[in-house]
Amino acid sequence: MDSFPPWMLWAWEKPERLGFIDVNRVGVAFLSRTCVLMGGRVVVRPRMQPLRIPPGSALMAVVRIETDRRSPPDLGPGQMDELVRAALEAARRPGLGGIQVDFDARVSQRRFYREFIERLRRGLPDSMALSVTALASWCLYDDWMTDLPVDEIVPMVFRMGADTDRVRRHLAAGSGFGCPGCRRSLGVCTDEPWPILPGPVRVYVFHPGAWTRKSFEKVQEALEMSLPGPGRPSPVRESSPGP
């Protein structure tokens, strides 16, 4: 993960023009594909929206995994093979430095998810980073990810549902996350309050709309005020026109 900058923008399924970022300070984790586990198969939805980034950007392809409620997955060997294949295909995009897997796995799906991560790690080049997102509760009091063969775990402290108050109280007290792997990165959203954590962390920021220079400048200010550590120089390129 050393090749990735301290600030990462999540670019989801929207047209994104990110020519205003300074590639030395800001990277991009873009939704590459969504894999829906349905019955015994995997339905792959590739990214459909354009993504424009400056040359030299640190890029991470995000593979989002979802399950179909009407046709629950069987989590069998065939489905596993399809899912690994789909994730490895996402890793073939030129210029990638890493893959990030985003899956809110249920307790009954954790064994399948663990095997998937292990197989994905074996299939990726040694030089490619493997990152995973995590529910904040997994990093706080339900740690089952510590020994996963990943380079980074990103606890998401937004859209936490019933865990919101409990997680925020814990972090406000300065206790930090119990899982050691969850202490080096953090996922936040522009439309929810951010926690204050001690020490330097890599920050992933989700924005509900398409990114603009103005929306990112607000994020930059919030990062400098709320989250110490990841670089004070401006990560916005003054010479680049906004979208």
C-alpha positions in Angstrom: 0.0 0.0 0.0 3.0 2.3 0.2 2.4 3.4 -3.4 -1.0 4.8 -2.6 -1.4 8.4 -1.3 -3.0 9.3 2.0 -6.2 10.5 0.5 -8.4 8.3 -1.8 -11.6 9.3 -3.5 -14.2 6.6 -4.1 -15.6 7.1 -7.6 -18.8 5.1 -7.8 -21.2 4.6 -10.8 -21.3 8.2 -12.0 -19.5 10.1 -14.7 -16.3 11.3 -13.0 -13.9 14.0 -14.2 -11.1 14.2 -11.6 -8.6 16.3 -13.5 -8.3 18.7 -10.6 -6.6 16.3 -8.2 -2.9 16.3 -7.3 -1.8 12.7 -8.0 1.0 13.0 -5.4 -1.6 13.5 -2.7 -4.8 11.9 -3.9 -5.7 8.6 -5.5 -8.8 7.1 -6.9 -10.7 3.9 -5.9 -13.2 3.4 -8.7 -16.1 1.0 -8.9 -14.9 -1.4 -11.6 -17.7 -4.0 -11.4 -20.5 -5.3 -9.3 -20.8 -9.0 -8.9 -24.2 -10.2 -7.8 -24.3 -13.7 -6.3 -27.6 -15.2 -7.5 -28.5 -18.9 -7.0 -25.5 -20.8 -8.3 -24.1 -18.1 -10.6 -22.5 -14.7 -10.6 -24.0 -11.8 -12.5 -21.4 -9.3 -13.4 -22.3 -5.6 -14.0 -19.3 -3.7 -15.4 -18.8 0.0 -14.9 -20.8 1.9 -17.4 -19.9 5.5 -16.6 -16.8 7.3 -17.9 -13.8 7.9 -15.5 -11.4 10.7 -16.4 -8.3 11.0 -14.3 -4.9 12.8 -14.5 -1.9 10.8 -15.8 0.0 9.1 -13.0 -3.0 8.7 -10.7 -2.8 5.9 -8.1 -5.7 3.7 -9.2 -7.5 1.0 -7.2 -10.3 -1.1 -8.9 -13.2 -1.8 -6.5 -15.1 -5.0 -6.9 -18.5 -4.8 -5.2 -20.1 -8.0 -4.2 -23.9 -8.2 -3.6 -26.4 -11.0 -3.0 -29.8 -11.5 -4.7 -32.6 -11.6 -2.1 -35.1 -13.4 -4.4 -32.5 -16.1 -5.4 -30.1 -16.5 -2.5 -26.6 -17.7 -3.4 -25.7 -21.3 -2.9 -22.0 -20.3 -2.2 -20.8 -23.5 -4.0 -17.5 -24.2 -5.8 -18.8 -23.2 -9.2 -20.0 -19.8 -7.9 -16.6 -19.4 -6.1 -14.8 -20.0 -9.4 -16.9 -17.5 -11.3 -16.4 -14.8 -8.6 -12.6 -15.3 -8.5 -12.5 -15.1 -12.2 -14.5 -11.9 -12.3 -12.3 -10.2 -9.7 -9.1 -11.3 -11.5 -10.4 -9.8 -14.8 -10.9 -6.5 -13.0 -7.3 -6.6 -12.0 -6.1 -6.7 -15.6 -6.8 -3.0 -16.2 -3.6 -1.3 -17.1 -2.2 1.1 -14.5 -3.8 -0.5 -11.5 -1.9 -0.6 -8.2 -4.5 -2.5 -6.3 -7.9 -4.2 -6.0 -10.4 -3.5 -3.3 -13.2 -5.9 -2.4 -16.4 -4.4 -1.0 -18.7 -7.0 0.5 -21.0 -6.7 3.6 -20.9 -10.5 4.2 -23.4 -12.0 6.6 -22.1 -14.4 9.3 -23.3 -17.3 7.2 -21.2 -16.0 4.2 -17.9 -15.4 6.0 -16.4 -18.8 5.3 -17.1 -18.3 1.6 -15.8 -14.8 1.7 -12.6 -15.8 3.4 -11.9 -18.5 0.9 -12.6 -16.0 -1.9 -10.0 -13.6 -0.5 -7.5 -16.3 -0.1 -7.9 -17.5 -3.7 -7.9 -13.9 -5.0 -4.7 -13.1 -3.2 -3.0 -16.2 -4.7 -4.2 -15.2 -8.2 -3.0 -11.6 -8.0 0.6 -10.5 -8.8 2.7 -10.0 -5.7 3.1 -6.4 -6.6 -0.7 -5.7 -6.5 -2.2 -4.5 -3.3 -5.3 -6.2 -1.9 -7.6 -4.0 0.1 -11.0 -4.8 1.7 -13.7 -2.6 3.2 -15.2 -3.6 6.5 -18.3 -2.8 8.6 -17.2 -0.7 11.5 -18.6 -3.3 13.9 -16.2 -5.9 12.5 -13.3 -3.7 13.5 -14.7 -2.9 16.9 -16.3 -5.9 18.6 -16.8 -8.6 15.9 -13.3 -9.1 14.6 -13.1 -12.0 12.2 -10.8 -10.4 9.6 -7.4 -10.1 11.5 -5.7 -13.0 9.7 -7.1 -12.4 6.2 -4.2 -12.2 3.6 -4.9 -8.6 2.7 -2.7 -5.4 2.7 -5.4 -3.1 4.1 -8.7 -3.2 5.9 -10.9 0.0 5.6 -13.5 0.4 8.3 -16.5 2.3 6.9 -17.8 4.8 9.5 -20.9 5.8 7.6 -24.2 4.2 6.8 -23.7 2.1 9.9 -27.4 1.6 10.7 -28.2 0.3 14.2 -24.4 0.4 15.1 -24.1 4.1 14.5 -24.4 5.4 18.1 -22.3 2.6 19.6 -19.5 3.0 17.1 -19.4 6.8 17.3 -19.4 6.8 21.2 -16.5 4.3 21.2 -14.5 6.4 18.7 -15.3 9.7 20.4 -13.8 8.2 23.6 -10.5 7.8 21.8 -10.4 4.1 22.1 -9.9 3.3 18.4 -10.6 0.0 16.7 -9.8 -3.3 18.4 -8.7 -5.0 15.2 -5.1 -3.9 14.5 -5.6 -4.2 10.8 -8.3 -1.6 10.9 -6.2 1.2 12.4 -4.4 2.4 9.3 -7.3 3.4 7.0 -10.7 4.8 7.3 -13.8 5.2 5.1 -16.0 8.3 5.4 -18.8 10.0 3.5 -19.3 13.7 2.7 -22.9 13.8 4.0 -22.2 12.3 7.5 -20.1 13.5 10.5 -16.6 12.2 10.6 -14.9 10.8 13.7 -11.6 12.1 15.0 -9.0 9.4 15.2 -5.4 9.7 16.6 -2.5 9.1 14.3 -2.0 9.1 10.6 -4.5 7.1 8.5 -5.3 6.7 4.8 -8.7 8.2 4.3 -11.2 7.0 1.6 -14.0 9.5 1.0 -17.3 8.6 -0.6 -19.4 11.4 -2.2 -23.1 10.7 -3.1 -22.9 12.9 -6.2 -20.2 13.2 -8.9 -17.0 14.8 -7.7 -16.3 18.4 -8.5 -13.4 20.7 -7.6 -15.8 22.5 -5.2 -17.0 19.3 -3.4 -13.4 18.1 -3.0 -12.2 21.5 -1.6 -14.8 21.0 1.1 -13.5 17.6 1.8 -9.9 18.9 1.9 -10.9 21.4 4.6 -12.7 18.8 6.6 -9.7 16.4 6.4 -7.3 19.0 7.6 -9.5 19.9 10.5 -10.7 16.4 11.6 -8.2 13.8 10.7 -4.5 14.5 11.5 -1.6 13.0 9.7 -2.1 12.6 5.9 -0.3 15.6 4.5 -1.0 19.3 4.9 0.0 20.6 1.4 -3.0 21.1 -0.9 -4.0 18.0 -2.9 -5.7 20.2 -5.5 -3.8 21.1 -8.6 -4.1 24.9 -8.9 -3.2 24.8 -12.6 -5.9 22.4 -13.6 -9.4 23.5 -14.6 -12.3 22.1 -12.7 -15.0 19.9 -14.3 
